[in-house]
Amino acid sequence: MNFRILLTALTLFVFIGAASVNPVLAKEVKTIEAGDTEIDVRIFPAKGNILLLGFPCDEGKSLAEEKTASSLAEDGIEVWMPDLLSGFMLPKVRSSLSQISTESLVAIINEATKTGKKVYLIASGPDTELILRGASHWESNEENIALSGAVLMFPRLFKDSPVPGEMPKYQDAVGKTRLPILLLEGERTPNRWGLNTLSHELEKNGSKVKSKVIPNVRGYFFKRKDANRSEDVVTSQMAGLIKVSLFYLEEKESND
């Protein structure tokens, strides 16, 4: 099915139904031990068989993400949001990501798989490196349950600023996974032109990768103070966008 048509249909459904559901669900907090570190995980429970494990690296302060998680839980998709920065007492800066231990990522994935649900990973921007790093180490143990897939929203995975005319250098975790991956990028960002190159790099160890462009938005659109009308609309329907992404991954898996 055409991704843009599916996106329009599902987000319209979410928009129409928004007035009839409570957008806020009480969340639970689960503490996971990872070596000497304790990580608090915000859990938005649901009865469905899908669990979405997100890595927002937001110090537990992401209001937009929590509203989206609540909406997804209303629709039967359980959402886990670990507070990694708080657990490691790190500031919200990009350099903090390298100080988050791989052991903690694997421990969180392990707890998620214990639920018996299909586990999908999701993150945005530079936080997408955590998904790839955690997944690659999880998959290195053949006894572990296979993850169902990952959604990387406007991934920022360069090691250094790209040099025109040269092949970009990516984070070490790129190209180390086997799980299905869906890349999402805004139509109004130069990074969309690098999606093919990134896709090829991600596929090097067996991952099946597809990329989709979200019309009329920039990267980080749901965090922008200068958001345009299209970005406001897509932000308000973020749960629909994520549902489309998971549906697409499930559909692709069933067709392979």
C-alpha positions, 0 to 999 in steps of 0.5 A: 500500500502507498505509504502516503495514502496510508499515512493520510488515512490513519492520521485522519482517523486519529484526528477524528477520534481524538475528541472522543478519547482521553489523551492522557493515561496514567503511566507506571514507572518501572526501575531496571537495574543495569550493572551499577545503574538504575534506569526508571522507565515510564510505561504506558500500559496497553493490552495489545501485543505490540510494545514500542520501546522509545529512547527519547533522552529527554530527562523525563520531560517530553510532554509531546512524546508522553501525549503521543505515548498515551494516545498509542496506549489507548489504541492498544500499543504499549509504550516504554520510555526509559529515562537514560540521561537521568539514570546516568546523571547526564546533561541533555547534550549530544555528547552524553549519548556516548556515555550511556552504557550499551549494557543498560540498553541491552538490559532494557530491551531484555525486560521489554522482551519478557512481556511476550509482546512484539518489541519495536524500537523508536528514536529520533535525531542522534538518539537513533544511535542508541537503537542501533547500538542496543539492537546490534548487541542484543542480536549478537546473542543468538539465544535472544528473541528477535526484535520486530523492527525499528523506526528511525525518525530523522536520524542524525548518525554522522560521526563528523560533519559531512564533506561535500563530494566525500562518503560520509562517516557514520556512527560505529553502530550503523550497519551492525544490525539485522532487524527491519528498519524504517527511516522517516525524514522530513521533506523540507530538510537537506538530510532527505538527500542522504537517505539512500546512502544511509539505507545502504550502510544500514543494510550491510549486516542484513537489515532490510531498510526502507525510507519514507519522506514526510510531506511538508515538514522539516526534521525535528518538526515536533520540537520546533518553536517556529513550526508551520501549519503542516508541522503542527498538524503532523505533530498533533497526529504523531500517534497516527504517524507511528501507527502507520510506521509499525503497520508498514513494518508488519506488512513488509515482514508478512510479505517477505 
